[in-house]
Amino acid sequence: KIDKSKKGMPKPHENIKTFLRTLSRDWENEPAHVATSSQTQAGLTELLTYIAQIRKVFSMEVKQGFWTQAREQSKKKQQQQQQQQRNKGGGRGGRGGGQPKNKPNNKKRRPRQPPRK
């Protein structure tokens, strides 16, 4: 929002430059950004153009099945992880604590006391 400014604070354009300079330390390419104003409509065309480009790329990827493949791979990976958890005996419910099957609990049990009269 380039039309918002507080007294004693840097101008919006200075903030944008500082922010991008800070990002450039860790990022190879700076992220897409558009300075906008609701009062003057500045940046509206650029923002709408950018959104249209993203939608076009996304719709091409959908047509090519990219997202379907990614979803199927993610689902398959999740199923494999669940199977591994079942094989380990851990996870929720079940025997709990990863206790091996058919192995007695090592805790000593107290002898059963007769009922008191």
SULNOR-V718276 format. One record per residue. N is the residue number from 0. RES is the residue in one letter. SS is DSSP state (H for helix, E for strand, C for the rest). OMEGA is omega in radians with two decimals (999 if undefined). Layout:
BEGIN
[[N	RES	SS	OMEGA] [N	RES	SS	OMEGA]]
END
This chain:
BEGIN
[[0	K	C	-3.07] [1	I	C	3.14] [2	D	C	3.12] [3	K	C	3.13] [4	S	C	3.11] [5	K	C	3.12] [6	K	C	3.09] [7	G	C	-3.13] [8	M	C	3.11] [9	P	C	3.10] [10	K	C	-3.13] [11	P	H	-3.12] [12	H	H	3.08] [13	E	H	3.10] [14	N	H	3.14] [15	I	H	3.14] [16	K	H	3.14] [17	T	H	-3.14] [18	F	H	-3.13] [19	L	H	3.10] [20	R	H	3.11] [21	T	H	3.12] [22	L	H	-3.07] [23	S	C	3.09] [24	R	C	-3.06] [25	D	C	-3.07] [26	W	C	3.06] [27	E	C	-3.14] [28	N	C	3.11] [29	E	C	-3.14] [30	P	C	3.09] [31	A	C	3.12] [32	H	C	3.13] [33	V	C	3.06] [34	A	C	-3.06] [35	T	C	3.06] [36	S	C	3.11] [37	S	C	-3.13] [38	Q	C	-3.07] [39	T	C	-3.11] [40	Q	C	3.11] [41	A	C	3.10] [42	G	C	-3.09] [43	L	H	-3.13] [44	T	H	3.14] [45	E	H	-3.12] [46	L	H	3.14] [47	L	H	3.10] [48	T	H	3.13] [49	Y	H	3.12] [50	I	H	3.13] [51	A	H	3.12] [52	Q	H	3.13] [53	I	H	3.14] [54	R	H	-3.13] [55	K	H	3.13] [56	V	H	-3.12] [57	F	H	-3.12] [58	S	H	3.08] [59	M	H	3.14] [60	E	H	3.11] [61	V	H	3.13] [62	K	H	-3.13] [63	Q	C	3.09] [64	G	C	-3.11] [65	F	H	-3.05] [66	W	H	3.10] [67	T	H	3.12] [68	Q	H	-3.13] [69	A	H	3.14] [70	R	H	3.13] [71	E	H	3.12] [72	Q	H	3.13] [73	S	H	3.13] [74	K	H	3.13] [75	K	H	3.13] [76	K	H	3.13] [77	Q	H	3.12] [78	Q	H	3.10] [79	Q	H	3.13] [80	Q	H	3.11] [81	Q	H	3.12] [82	Q	H	3.10] [83	Q	H	3.11] [84	Q	H	3.12] [85	R	H	-3.13] [86	N	H	3.14] [87	K	H	-3.11] [88	G	C	3.13] [89	G	C	3.10] [90	G	C	-3.08] [91	R	C	3.06] [92	G	C	3.09] [93	G	C	-3.13] [94	R	C	3.10] [95	G	C	3.04] [96	G	C	3.13] [97	G	C	-3.13] [98	Q	C	-3.13] [99	P	C	-3.13] [100	K	C	3.07] [101	N	C	3.08] [102	K	C	3.14] [103	P	C	3.07] [104	N	C	-3.08] [105	N	C	-3.13] [106	K	C	3.10] [107	K	C	3.13] [108	R	C	3.09] [109	R	C	3.11] [110	P	C	-3.12] [111	R	C	-3.14] [112	Q	C	3.06] [113	P	C	-3.12] [114	P	C	3.12] [115	R	C	3.13] [116	K	C	999]]
END
